[in-house]
Amino acid sequence: MLDHLIRGATVVDGTGGPSYLADIGIRDGRIAVIAEPGTAPGPAATTEDATGLVLAPGFVDPHTHYDAQLFWDPYATPSMNHGVTTVAGGNCGFTLAPLHPDRPEDADYTRRMMSRVEGMALKALEEGVDWSWSSFREYLDALDGRIAVNAGFMVGHCALRRHVMGTDAVGGQPTPAQLDAMLALFHDAMDAGAWGLSTTQSSTHADGDGRPVASRHARPEELLALSRAVGEHEGTQIEAIVAGCLDQFSDEEIDLFVDMTAAAGRPLNWNVLTIDAAVPERVPRQLVPSERARRAGGRIVALTMPILTPMNMSLGTFCALNLIPGWGDILSLPVPERIERLRDADTRTEMLRRANSKEAGVFRRLANFGRYVIGDTYSAANEGLGGRVVNDIAAERGQDPFHCLVEICAADELRTVLWPMPTDNDPDSWALRQRTWEHEDVMLGGSDAGAHLDRMCGAPYTTRFIGDCLRGRKLVPLEAAVKMLTDDPARLFGLRDRGRIEEGFHADLVLFDPERIDAGPATLVHDLPGDSPRLDSKALGIVSVRVNGVETLRDDKVTGAVPGTVLRSGRDTRTVSTV
């Protein structure tokens, strides 16, 4: 007897092949039957008519930061609402484990670091997570049996360094004995089921004290020792970030990435590949590591987003504007002093110079302040400005756009929400994206779901992309789009029996209406522990989501079921060859 039968669905199976009509039967969490409509052997405990609906494998998000959120939100919202059934966490060198059992202050350091570098509300981290573990195994065990999605986790380099080196992890180098201890700790995490190593050398990553995070102090020999350790375990990966990920790699960064993947004999992925026709040299440069890795016996995969992710900004709280060279010192001042400095014409001139300089890299995209849209405002002086473009307001006031923006924000004591209009929403940039997606070492992803919660909402990229493919730009056929969101990431991570609709595979499924699938606008809600805010986006057209055969979502409402699996390397993943 089948547990559930889906009748008459248009099946897009994740292989990229043509869609077809079929009945899909589920038994014991797996796809038991794929049959022509009306021919599936019965009976079934429950059935549903899926005529006119598309059934696809559950989407796989290869880059999230749900490490903390899953403790207070086992449904990984809004990702699961948008059809995601499997998430990869523990990215960018940041994980909540291991924690040294004799240093309770390490948990506080980790919370403050995650709050600063990944934009997670400190109150939510303090009130929503019990922090009762020390080892990576204990962390994974704390999630087992209580999550609605499947989740796998890298082990973060910063946590390894902090555990072994204590406060010396920031600024120091490990002794030979400490490096051995770090490797032993890493092997313990891998034996427990960690997916691999994540690390960062990015200049934008600072801890709660504003200092470069621990892994930024690691030299190549340390990174290569850990990379070799990755290769000693089945079904493992490397995820790494360097400063050049944001714009263009240096020769030294390319050498490092190639050496790491070759030493491990495992794929390395990085994010995020920014595609902009105004900078045509960027994509070829960013794919040089992939080309060199192939020759060296490794593989390097660039993640790129298939949508333009809206991000809000503010002069009052930490955001991407703080990362523009020279801006952080000003934007970290107390609010009254910050307003005084921002109102100084010479200060603004220098800030604009730095924002438009070559050293600003990809952050130059943020420097066209006339194209910002005013969001929420908080003062009578700004009444009626919400939704208006700064250029228009500046013209009315006879001010330059940046001066105008500063005065608007100052009237709100810098609480004004700002929405920069994307600079790469032109036909040439979309055509370049379409061509770039065809590259064998480019994969969709980079949502950062679970992080930067009140600044961006990347989780809905799945539904927004499919909606665009069906009713918008139609850059790729539906079958190709589904493969890019399912089988491609599943194969990169070596997921066993996931990513396709195939008999015997796990029944991770999303059923959607092709006429309606899309994502709603990002809206600010206060539903995190401590009443902390985050951006949310409603899923449109998602009829049902199933994880391991159990329905977790129906018509954008969670069911309360928690059938997800903590995916452990080796058991749930197989080694992906790089040759």
C-alpha positions as CSV (number, residue, x, y, z in Angstrom):
1,M,0.0,0.0,0.0
2,L,1.2,3.5,-0.9
3,D,1.4,6.2,1.8
4,H,0.4,8.9,-0.7
5,L,-0.4,9.1,-4.4
6,I,-0.1,12.2,-6.5
7,R,-2.2,11.9,-9.7
8,G,-1.8,13.5,-13.0
9,A,1.1,15.8,-12.3
10,T,3.3,17.3,-14.9
11,V,6.7,15.9,-13.7
12,V,9.9,17.9,-14.2
13,D,12.2,15.3,-12.8
14,G,15.4,17.3,-12.3
15,T,17.4,15.6,-15.1
16,G,16.8,18.3,-17.6
17,G,14.8,16.0,-19.8
18,P,11.4,16.8,-21.1
19,S,8.5,17.0,-18.7
20,Y,5.8,14.3,-18.7
21,L,2.5,13.4,-17.1
22,A,2.6,10.8,-14.4
23,D,1.2,9.4,-11.2
24,I,3.8,9.4,-8.4
25,G,3.4,7.0,-5.5
26,I,5.2,7.5,-2.1
27,R,6.0,4.7,0.4
28,D,8.2,4.9,3.5
29,G,9.6,8.3,2.6
30,R,10.7,7.3,-0.9
31,I,9.4,7.5,-4.4
32,A,8.0,4.0,-4.9
33,V,6.0,4.3,-8.2
34,I,6.2,6.5,-11.3
35,A,3.4,5.4,-13.6
36,E,1.4,6.7,-16.5
37,P,-1.7,8.6,-15.4
38,G,-4.4,6.3,-14.1
39,T,-2.1,3.2,-14.0
40,A,-0.4,3.5,-10.6
41,P,-1.0,0.4,-8.5
42,G,-3.2,1.1,-5.4
43,P,-4.4,1.5,-2.9
44,A,-3.0,4.6,-1.2
45,A,-3.7,5.9,2.2
46,T,-4.1,9.4,0.8
47,T,-4.4,10.8,-2.8
48,E,-4.4,14.2,-4.4
49,D,-5.2,15.4,-7.9
50,A,-2.3,17.4,-9.4
51,T,-3.8,18.0,-12.8
52,G,-2.3,21.3,-14.2
53,L,0.4,21.4,-11.5
54,V,4.1,20.8,-11.8
55,L,5.9,18.3,-9.6
56,A,9.6,18.8,-9.2
57,P,12.3,17.5,-6.8
58,G,12.7,19.7,-3.7
59,F,15.1,22.5,-4.3
60,V,18.6,22.4,-2.8
61,D,20.1,25.6,-1.5
62,P,23.9,25.2,-1.5
63,H,24.8,28.3,0.6
64,T,22.8,29.1,3.7
65,H,23.5,30.1,7.3
66,Y,20.6,28.3,9.0
67,D,23.0,27.0,11.7
68,A,21.2,29.0,14.5
69,Q,17.7,29.6,13.1
70,L,16.9,25.9,12.9
71,F,16.8,25.8,16.7
72,W,13.9,28.3,16.9
73,D,12.5,27.8,13.4
74,P,12.8,24.1,12.4
75,Y,11.0,24.9,9.1
76,A,13.9,27.1,7.7
77,T,11.4,29.8,6.7
78,P,11.1,31.3,4.2
79,S,13.3,28.8,2.3
80,M,11.0,25.9,2.8
81,N,8.0,28.0,1.8
82,H,9.8,28.5,-1.6
83,G,10.2,24.8,-2.2
84,V,13.7,24.3,-0.6
85,T,13.9,20.8,1.0
86,T,17.7,20.6,1.6
87,V,20.0,23.3,2.8
88,A,23.8,23.5,3.2
89,G,24.9,25.4,6.3
90,G,28.1,26.1,8.2
91,N,29.5,28.3,5.3
92,C,32.1,31.1,5.2
93,G,34.2,29.7,8.1
94,F,31.4,30.3,10.7
95,T,29.8,27.6,12.7
96,L,28.4,27.3,16.2
97,A,30.6,24.3,17.0
98,P,32.9,23.1,18.3
99,L,33.0,25.2,21.5
100,H,35.6,24.7,24.1
101,P,33.9,23.0,27.1
102,D,36.1,24.8,29.6
103,R,35.6,28.3,28.2
104,P,32.0,29.4,28.3
105,E,33.0,32.8,27.1
106,D,33.7,31.2,23.7
107,A,29.9,30.9,23.1
108,D,29.5,34.6,23.8
109,Y,32.3,35.4,21.4
110,T,30.7,33.3,18.8
111,R,27.3,34.9,19.2
112,R,28.8,38.4,18.9
113,M,30.8,37.3,15.9
114,M,27.7,35.9,14.1
115,S,25.7,39.0,15.0
116,R,28.4,41.2,13.4
117,V,29.5,39.2,10.4
118,E,26.3,37.4,9.4
119,G,23.7,39.9,10.5
120,M,22.0,37.6,13.0
121,A,20.1,39.4,15.8
122,L,22.1,39.0,19.0
123,K,18.9,38.7,21.1
124,A,17.7,35.9,18.8
125,L,21.1,34.1,19.2
126,E,20.9,34.5,23.0
127,E,17.3,33.5,23.5
128,G,16.6,31.1,20.6
129,V,19.6,28.7,21.0
130,D,20.5,26.8,24.2
131,W,24.3,26.5,23.4
132,S,24.5,23.2,25.3
133,W,27.0,21.4,23.1
134,S,30.8,21.5,22.8
135,S,31.7,19.0,20.1
136,F,30.5,19.2,16.5
137,R,28.8,15.8,16.9
138,E,26.8,17.2,19.9
139,Y,25.7,20.1,17.7
140,L,24.5,17.8,14.9
141,D,22.8,15.6,17.5
142,A,21.0,18.6,18.9
143,L,19.3,19.2,15.6
144,D,18.6,15.5,14.7
145,G,14.9,14.7,14.8
146,R,13.7,18.2,15.2
147,I,14.0,19.9,11.7
148,A,11.6,20.0,8.8
149,V,14.2,20.2,6.1
150,N,17.3,18.2,5.3
151,A,20.4,20.0,6.4
152,G,24.1,19.4,6.1
153,F,26.8,21.4,7.7
154,M,30.4,22.3,6.9
155,V,32.7,22.8,10.0
156,G,33.9,26.4,10.3
157,H,37.6,27.2,10.4
158,C,37.0,30.1,12.8
159,A,35.5,27.7,15.4
160,L,38.4,25.2,15.0
161,R,41.0,28.0,15.5
162,R,39.2,29.5,18.5
163,H,38.8,26.0,20.2
164,V,42.5,25.2,19.9
165,M,44.1,28.6,20.2
166,G,41.7,30.6,22.4
167,T,42.1,34.4,22.0
168,D,45.3,33.9,20.1
169,A,43.1,32.6,17.2
170,V,42.8,36.2,16.2
171,G,46.2,37.5,15.2
172,G,48.2,34.4,16.0
173,Q,49.8,31.4,14.3
174,P,49.4,27.9,15.6
175,T,52.4,26.0,16.9
176,P,53.0,22.6,15.4
177,A,51.2,21.0,18.4
178,Q,48.2,23.4,18.0
179,L,48.0,22.6,14.3
180,D,47.9,18.9,15.1
181,A,45.2,19.6,17.7
182,M,43.2,21.5,15.1
183,L,43.5,18.7,12.6
184,A,42.4,16.1,15.3
185,L,39.4,18.3,16.1
186,F,38.6,18.6,12.5
187,H,38.8,14.9,12.0
188,D,36.4,14.4,14.9
189,A,33.9,16.8,13.3
190,M,34.2,14.9,10.0
191,D,33.7,11.6,11.7
192,A,30.5,13.0,13.1
193,G,29.3,13.9,9.7
194,A,30.5,17.4,8.8
195,W,30.4,17.9,5.1
196,G,33.9,19.5,4.9
197,L,35.8,22.6,5.6
198,S,34.6,26.2,5.3
199,T,36.9,29.1,5.6
200,T,37.2,32.8,4.9
201,Q,40.0,35.2,4.1
202,S,37.7,38.0,3.1
203,S,38.5,41.5,4.2
204,T,34.8,42.1,4.9
205,H,34.6,39.5,7.7
206,A,35.2,41.0,11.2
207,D,34.2,39.6,14.6
208,G,32.1,41.3,17.3
209,D,35.1,43.5,18.3
210,G,35.7,44.7,14.7
211,R,38.8,42.6,14.3
212,P,39.5,40.2,11.4
213,V,37.9,36.9,12.1
214,A,40.2,34.0,13.2
215,S,40.5,32.2,9.8
216,R,41.8,35.4,8.1
217,H,45.0,35.0,10.0
218,A,45.7,31.5,8.7
219,R,48.6,31.1,6.3
220,P,48.5,28.8,3.2
221,E,50.2,25.9,4.9
222,E,47.5,25.8,7.6
223,L,44.7,25.9,4.9
224,L,46.5,23.2,2.9
225,A,46.8,20.9,5.9
226,L,43.1,21.2,6.6
227,S,42.4,20.7,2.9
228,R,44.4,17.4,2.9
229,A,42.4,16.3,5.9
230,V,39.1,16.9,4.0
231,G,40.3,14.4,1.4
232,E,40.6,11.7,4.1
233,H,36.8,11.5,4.5
234,E,34.1,10.3,2.2
235,G,31.6,12.6,0.6
236,T,33.2,15.9,1.6
237,Q,33.7,19.4,0.2
238,I,35.5,22.7,0.7
239,E,33.8,26.1,0.8
240,A,36.0,29.1,0.8
241,I,35.8,32.9,0.6
242,V,38.6,35.3,-0.2
243,A,38.5,39.1,-0.8
244,G,38.5,38.6,-4.6
245,C,35.2,36.8,-4.5
246,L,33.5,40.2,-4.4
247,D,35.2,41.6,-7.5
248,Q,38.2,39.9,-9.1
249,F,40.7,37.4,-7.8
250,S,44.3,38.2,-7.3
251,D,46.9,35.8,-8.6
252,E,47.7,34.7,-5.0
253,E,44.0,33.9,-4.3
254,I,43.8,31.8,-7.5
255,D,46.9,29.9,-6.5
256,L,45.4,29.3,-3.0
257,F,42.1,28.0,-4.3
258,V,43.7,25.7,-6.8
259,D,46.2,24.3,-4.3
260,M,43.3,23.7,-1.8
261,T,41.1,21.7,-4.1
262,A,44.0,19.8,-5.5
263,A,45.3,18.9,-2.0
264,A,41.9,17.7,-1.0
265,G,40.9,16.0,-4.2
266,R,37.5,17.4,-3.5
267,P,35.3,20.2,-5.1
268,L,35.7,23.7,-3.7
269,N,32.8,26.2,-4.1
270,W,32.9,29.9,-3.5
271,N,30.4,32.8,-3.7
272,V,29.2,35.0,-5.1
273,L,30.0,35.5,-8.8
274,T,28.6,39.0,-9.6
275,I,27.6,39.3,-13.3
276,D,27.4,42.8,-14.7
277,A,27.8,43.7,-18.4
278,A,29.4,47.0,-17.3
279,V,32.4,45.0,-16.0
280,P,32.9,42.5,-18.8
281,E,36.3,41.4,-17.6
282,R,35.0,40.1,-14.3
283,V,33.4,36.8,-15.3
284,P,36.4,35.5,-17.3
285,R,38.8,36.4,-14.5
286,Q,36.6,34.7,-11.9
287,L,36.5,31.5,-13.9
288,V,40.3,31.3,-14.2
289,P,40.5,29.3,-10.9
290,S,38.1,26.7,-12.3
291,E,40.1,26.3,-15.5
292,R,43.4,25.9,-13.6
293,A,41.8,23.5,-11.1
294,R,40.7,21.2,-13.8
295,R,44.3,20.9,-15.0
296,A,45.6,20.4,-11.4
297,G,43.1,17.6,-10.6
298,G,40.7,19.6,-8.6
299,R,37.4,21.4,-9.2
300,I,36.3,24.9,-8.3
301,V,32.6,25.9,-8.6
302,A,31.4,29.5,-8.6
303,L,28.0,30.2,-7.1
304,T,25.9,32.9,-8.6
305,M,22.4,34.2,-8.0
306,P,19.8,34.0,-10.9
307,I,17.9,37.0,-9.5
308,L,18.6,40.5,-8.3
309,T,18.3,40.1,-4.5
310,P,16.9,43.3,-2.9
311,M,19.0,44.6,-0.1
312,N,18.1,47.5,2.2
313,M,20.7,49.9,3.5
314,S,20.9,52.3,6.4
315,L,23.3,54.9,7.7
316,G,22.2,54.0,11.2
317,T,23.0,50.3,11.5
318,F,25.7,48.0,10.1
319,C,25.2,47.1,6.4
320,A,27.2,46.8,3.2
321,L,27.8,50.6,3.2
322,N,30.1,50.0,6.2
323,L,32.3,47.8,4.0
324,I,33.1,50.6,1.5
325,P,36.8,51.5,2.2
326,G,37.0,54.4,4.7
327,W,33.2,54.4,5.5
328,G,33.3,52.0,8.4
329,D,35.1,54.5,10.7
330,I,32.5,57.2,10.1
331,L,29.5,54.9,10.2
332,S,30.6,53.4,13.5
333,L,30.6,56.7,15.3
334,P,27.8,57.5,17.9
335,V,24.8,58.8,16.0
336,P,25.0,62.5,16.9
337,E,28.7,62.6,15.9
338,R,28.0,60.5,12.8
339,I,25.3,63.0,11.7
340,E,27.7,65.9,12.2
341,R,30.4,64.2,10.1
342,L,28.0,63.2,7.4
343,R,26.8,66.8,7.1
344,D,30.3,68.0,6.5
345,A,30.8,68.7,2.8
346,D,34.5,67.7,2.8
347,T,33.7,64.4,4.6
348,R,31.0,63.6,2.0
349,T,33.4,64.4,-0.9
350,E,36.0,62.0,0.5
351,M,33.4,59.3,1.1
352,L,32.2,59.6,-2.4
353,R,35.8,59.4,-3.7
354,R,36.4,56.3,-1.8
355,A,33.1,54.7,-2.8
356,N,33.9,55.2,-6.5
357,S,37.6,54.2,-6.3
358,K,39.0,51.0,-7.6
359,E,39.7,49.8,-4.1
360,A,36.0,49.7,-3.4
361,G,35.7,46.8,-5.8
362,V,32.1,45.5,-6.1
363,F,30.9,48.1,-3.6
364,R,31.2,50.7,-6.3
365,R,27.8,49.5,-7.2
366,L,26.4,51.2,-4.1
367,A,27.8,54.6,-4.9
368,N,25.0,55.9,-7.2
369,F,23.0,57.5,-4.4
370,G,20.6,59.2,-6.7
371,R,19.2,55.8,-7.6
372,Y,18.3,54.9,-4.1
373,V,14.6,54.6,-3.2
374,I,13.5,55.8,0.2
375,G,11.9,53.1,2.3
376,D,10.5,53.4,5.8
377,T,10.8,56.9,7.4
378,Y,10.2,58.0,11.0
379,S,9.9,61.8,11.1
380,A,7.4,64.4,10.1
381,A,10.0,66.0,8.0
382,N,10.2,62.9,5.8
383,E,6.4,62.3,5.5
384,G,5.5,61.3,2.0
385,L,9.1,60.4,0.9
386,G,8.7,56.6,1.2
387,G,8.9,55.0,-2.2
388,R,10.4,58.1,-3.9
389,V,13.8,58.1,-5.7
390,V,16.5,60.3,-4.2
391,N,17.4,61.9,-7.6
392,D,13.9,63.3,-7.8
393,I,13.9,64.7,-4.3
394,A,17.4,66.1,-4.7
395,A,16.3,68.0,-7.9
396,E,13.4,69.5,-6.0
397,R,15.7,70.6,-3.2
398,G,18.6,71.8,-5.3
399,Q,21.0,69.4,-3.5
400,D,23.4,66.8,-4.8
401,P,22.0,63.3,-4.3
402,F,24.3,62.2,-1.5
403,H,23.8,65.4,0.4
404,C,20.0,65.0,0.0
405,L,20.1,61.4,1.2
406,V,22.1,62.4,4.3
407,E,19.6,65.1,5.2
408,I,16.7,62.7,4.8
409,C,18.4,60.1,7.1
410,A,19.5,62.8,9.6
411,A,15.9,63.9,10.0
412,D,15.1,60.3,11.1
413,E,18.2,60.1,13.4
414,L,19.6,57.7,10.7
415,R,16.8,55.2,11.0
416,T,15.7,55.7,7.4
417,V,15.5,52.5,5.3
418,L,17.2,52.9,1.9
419,W,16.8,50.6,-1.1
420,P,19.5,50.9,-3.8
421,M,18.2,50.3,-7.3
422,P,20.3,47.6,-9.0
423,T,22.8,48.8,-11.6
424,D,22.9,45.5,-13.5
425,N,19.3,45.1,-14.4
426,D,19.9,45.8,-18.1
427,P,19.4,43.4,-21.1
428,D,23.1,43.0,-21.7
429,S,23.7,41.8,-18.1
430,W,20.9,39.3,-18.3
431,A,22.2,38.0,-21.6
432,L,25.7,37.6,-19.9
433,R,24.0,35.7,-17.0
434,Q,22.3,33.4,-19.4
435,R,25.7,32.6,-21.1
436,T,27.5,32.2,-17.8
437,W,25.0,29.8,-16.4
438,E,26.0,27.4,-19.1
439,H,29.5,27.0,-17.8
440,E,30.2,23.6,-16.2
441,D,31.7,25.2,-13.1
442,V,29.0,27.8,-12.5
443,M,26.1,26.8,-10.2
444,L,23.1,28.7,-8.9
445,G,23.2,29.7,-5.2
446,G,24.5,32.2,-2.7
447,S,21.2,33.0,-1.0
448,D,22.8,33.5,2.4
449,A,19.4,32.4,3.8
450,G,19.4,32.6,7.6
451,A,21.9,35.5,7.6
452,H,21.7,39.3,7.1
453,L,18.1,38.9,8.2
454,D,17.0,42.5,8.3
455,R,19.1,43.6,5.3
456,M,18.4,41.1,2.5
457,C,16.1,38.2,1.6
458,G,17.8,35.8,-0.8
459,A,15.8,32.7,0.2
460,P,13.1,33.2,-2.5
461,Y,15.5,33.0,-5.4
462,T,14.0,29.6,-6.3
463,T,10.4,30.6,-6.9
464,R,11.4,34.0,-8.4
465,F,13.8,32.3,-10.8
466,I,11.2,29.7,-12.0
467,G,8.5,32.4,-12.3
468,D,10.9,34.4,-14.5
469,C,11.7,31.3,-16.6
470,L,8.0,30.6,-17.1
471,R,6.5,34.1,-17.5
472,G,9.3,36.7,-17.5
473,R,12.6,36.8,-19.4
474,K,12.4,33.0,-20.2
475,L,16.2,32.8,-20.2
476,V,16.1,29.0,-19.8
477,P,13.4,26.3,-20.2
478,L,11.6,25.1,-17.1
479,E,13.3,21.7,-17.3
480,A,16.7,23.3,-17.3
481,A,15.8,25.7,-14.5
482,V,14.6,22.9,-12.2
483,K,17.8,20.9,-12.9
484,M,19.9,24.0,-11.9
485,L,18.0,24.1,-8.6
486,T,17.9,20.4,-7.8
487,D,20.2,17.9,-9.5
488,D,23.1,20.2,-10.1
489,P,23.7,21.1,-6.4
490,A,22.8,17.5,-5.3
491,R,25.5,16.1,-7.6
492,L,28.1,18.7,-6.4
493,F,27.5,17.7,-2.8
494,G,27.3,14.0,-3.7
495,L,23.8,13.7,-2.1
496,R,22.7,10.1,-2.1
497,D,19.3,9.5,-3.8
498,R,18.2,13.2,-3.8
499,G,17.8,15.8,-6.4
500,R,15.7,13.9,-8.9
501,I,12.2,12.3,-9.2
502,E,13.3,8.7,-9.7
503,E,12.0,5.5,-8.2
504,G,13.9,4.7,-5.0
505,F,14.9,8.3,-4.4
506,H,13.9,10.1,-1.3
507,A,10.5,11.8,-1.7
508,D,11.7,15.4,-1.4
509,L,9.1,17.1,-3.6
510,V,7.6,20.4,-4.5
511,L,4.2,20.8,-6.2
512,F,3.5,24.2,-7.8
513,D,1.2,26.0,-10.1
514,P,3.2,27.1,-13.1
515,E,0.8,30.0,-13.7
516,R,1.4,31.6,-10.3
517,I,4.8,30.5,-9.0
518,D,6.7,33.5,-7.8
519,A,7.9,35.3,-4.7
520,G,6.2,38.3,-3.0
521,P,8.0,41.5,-2.1
522,A,10.3,41.5,0.9
523,T,8.6,42.8,4.0
524,L,10.0,43.5,7.5
525,V,8.5,41.3,10.2
526,H,9.3,40.9,13.9
527,D,9.0,37.2,14.5
528,L,12.5,36.2,15.8
529,P,13.3,35.5,19.5
530,G,13.5,38.8,21.4
531,D,11.0,40.3,18.8
532,S,14.0,40.9,16.5
533,P,13.3,41.8,12.9
534,R,13.9,40.1,9.6
535,L,12.9,40.3,6.0
536,D,10.3,37.8,4.8
537,S,8.8,37.0,1.4
538,K,5.6,35.1,0.7
539,A,5.8,32.2,-1.7
540,L,3.2,32.3,-4.5
541,G,1.9,29.3,-6.3
542,I,3.6,26.6,-4.0
543,V,0.8,24.1,-3.4
544,S,2.8,21.5,-1.4
545,V,6.3,20.7,-0.1
546,R,7.2,17.2,1.0
547,V,10.4,16.2,2.8
548,N,11.2,12.5,3.0
549,G,7.6,11.8,1.9
550,V,6.0,13.9,4.6
551,E,4.1,17.1,3.8
552,T,5.7,20.0,5.5
553,L,3.9,22.8,3.7
554,R,0.5,23.2,2.1
555,D,-0.5,26.5,0.5
556,D,2.3,28.5,2.2
557,K,1.3,27.1,5.6
558,V,3.7,24.9,7.6
559,T,2.1,21.6,8.7
560,G,4.2,21.2,11.9
561,A,5.8,18.0,10.7
562,V,9.6,17.7,11.2
563,P,10.7,14.8,8.9
564,G,14.0,16.4,7.9
565,T,17.3,14.6,8.2
566,V,20.6,15.9,9.4
567,L,22.7,14.8,6.4
568,R,26.0,13.4,7.4
569,S,29.0,13.0,5.1
570,G,29.6,9.4,4.0
571,R,26.3,8.1,5.2
572,D,24.2,10.6,3.2
573,T,26.8,11.9,0.7
574,R,29.3,10.1,-1.6
575,T,32.6,11.4,-2.8
576,V,32.5,13.5,-5.9
577,S,35.3,12.9,-8.3
578,T,37.3,16.0,-9.4
579,V,39.0,14.2,-12.3
